[in-house]
Amino acid sequence: MISLATNTPLWAAFISVIVAQSLKVLLVLATERRWAFDRILDTGGMPSSHSAAVAALATSLGMVHGWGSPFFALAAVFGSIVIYDASGIRRAAGMQAELINELVQELAHLFDEGFQPQALKTLLGHTYPQVIVGALIGIGTGAVVTL
């Protein structure tokens, strides 16, 4: 039985999330010249930590148990669902949130004095490049951690 401390696929997924989320902070620093440590816990944006985690998990399971194993098959199928969700459904929800926020601003004069609606979070999903970069980070991290 594999213990938690030596569960290589789990560690590969966890480390890939840390790498992807840290890159978000560094990308803001490089592009906007400011530290945005809040990005370490944010969803959405470049790169996709969701894609990184599931790609690292599938890669590591494939390397440990074999590419024809049911473990790899499970990780690949559920990973593809996570990636589809991140780039499709959650991205659409973020776009809808942007539109709702704009409508609230346009109609702000109709609200009561005491009522101020909170802006909805818009950075929810991922573009295809963000998903691809996240998956590449995950594959690389999974391979390195598992070797």
Number of C-alpha atoms within 10 A of each C-alpha: 4 7 7 9 8 9 12 20 24 18 21 29 28 20 19 30 26 15 20 25 26 17 18 24 19 19 17 16 14 11 8 10 10 12 13 14 15 9 18 17 12 13 20 25 18 22 28 32 34 27 32 34 32 31 29 36 31 28 27 31 27 23 17 16 12 14 15 9 13 13 16 21 16 13 20 19 12 14 22 15 12 16 25 17 16 25 21 15 15 19 20 17 16 19 17 14 18 17 14 15 18 13 11 17 12 10 10 14 9 8 11 8 8 6 8 10 11 8 13 13 13 20 17 19 26 30 16 15 14 20 25 18 18 30 26 18 24 33 24 19 26 32 20 13 16 20 9
